[in-house]
């Protein structure tokens, strides 16, 4: 329902794909997760179910996935399927050892990685500082990607800071316009 409403409002829909983190099964990535133990056929079957569960997606980002994102073989399978379907990939960088962007580029898949997380801390000042850092990165590098959760704190902080972002001459654009 949310994807349909977003599409109707002209917003870009991205599948936040659950993937196995380090610490699984104690740390649970959620329903439909892609797991390290899955053989290629099962991995592709689950990926298809996940993609087909959300209408109008333009791309995919990883939810958790610190373990799976370090596996070049599994990532090649996943990212090859995204390319076949004409989707882009955003590496959420849930591990410093991620092979997501490197593997995507080697396949010719349009991909990028996040610049920072906005709301790792539940503190309003910390979220505002992260948004400030996103502004700085955008100005210094020409673009930046922040990832946040649909928390009231994050949404409220973004709404409050959007005028400041725009005053700096920064455009807030759909992710697909930044994907290389």
N, C-alpha and C positions, 0 to 999 in steps of 0.2 A: 504494500500500500504506500509506503514512504517513497519507494523508487518510482512508482507511478506518479505520485504527486510532484516529486522533484522534476521528473521528465516533463510533466505538464506545465511546470513553471519555468521551463527552459534551463534547468540546472543539469549539470553533468552527474551521472550515476557511476560510482566505482564500487566494485565488489571488494569488500575487505575480507579476504580469503583466510579462514583459519588453518594454521599450519602447526606442526608439532614443535613445541619449545623444548629446550633443555629442561629436565625436571619432570617431563611427562612420564607417567600419568598423574603424578601428584599435582602438577600444574596443568590444568585442563584448558585447551584452546577453544572448546565448544563443538557444537554439532557440525558435522560435515567436514571435520578437519582432515587435512592431508597428513599422513603419518609416514615416518621413516620405514616402517616394516612393510608398507604396501609395495607390491610388485607393480610394474609399469601399467598393466591392464587395469588393475584395481585403482591405482592412482588417477588414471585418466577417466575412469568411470565416475569416481567421486568428484573430480574436478568438473566434469560435465554437469553433474547434478547441481553443484554449487553455482556454476555459471547460469544454468537454466532456471535456478530458483529466484534470481533477481533480474527483472526485466530492464531493458534499455541500458545495460552497462557499456561503458566506453573503454574501461580499463580495470585493472586488478591491482590491489596492494596486499601485502601480507599482514595478517593478524597473528601476532606472536611469531612462531616459526624459527626461533633461534637455532634449533637443531637442523631442521630441514633446509634452511637458507644457507647452511654451510656445506651442503652435499651437491657437488657439481652435476653428478649423474641425475639425481632426482630433479634438480632445478632445470636441467636441459629438457627433460620430459615435459615438465609443467610449462616452461616458457615457450617451447616449440608449439605446444597446443594453443597458447595465447596468441602467438604469431599467426597460426593457421586460422584462427577465428577473427583476426584483425583487431585485437585488443592491445592496449599498451600495458606496461607494468611499472608500478611504483614500488621500489624497495624501501620498506619502512625502517631498514637498518636496525633490526632488533638484536643484532650481534655484530661485533667489530669484524668477525671473520666471514661476513656474508659474501657469497659469490653471485648474488642476484644480478647486479648491474653488469658485471663483467660477463656473465653467461648470456644475458639478454643481448648485449652489444655483439658478442661473438655470433649470435644467431640472426643479427639484423633486426631484432625486435626493438620497437620504440620503447625506451625506458629511461627512468631517472630515479634518484634516491632523495629521500626527505632530507631537509637541512637540519631540522630540530623538532623535538616534541614540545608542544605548548603546555601540556598539563600533567607532567609526571608528578607534580606536587599539587595537593588539594588547596593550596594557599593562594588567595587572590593576587597578592603582590608578586608571588613567584610566577604566576601565569602572565601577569602584566610585564614582568621582566623578560620572559621568554618572547612575548610579542615584540617587545622593544629590540631584542636580539634579532628577531626575524626581520624587522625593519632595517637594522644595521646590515645584516647579510644581504638583503635585497639591494640596498644602495651600493654596497661595496662589490658585489658579484654580478649585479644586473638582474638577478632573480633568486628566489628562495622558496622553499616548500616547507610549510609547517603542518604538522599532524596534531590534531586534537580530538578529544572525545566529545560526544554530544551531552556534555555536562552543563548544567545551568551556569556554573561558575565560568566555564570556558566561553560559552555563548555570550554571556553578559559582558565578559572582559573584551571579547572581540567587538561586540557592538559599541562599547565605549571607546575603543581605540581605532575603529575604522576611520573616523574623521582625521585623526593624527596620521594614520597611514597615508591617507589621500592627500593631506597637506604636504607631505614629503614628496609628492609626485609619483607615488607608487600605485600601480594599477593592480587590483585583485582580479585575477583571471582564472578561467577554467584550467585545471591541471593539464589537460591535453595540449593546451597552447604552449606549455613549457617542456613537454616531452620531446626528447631528441631521438 
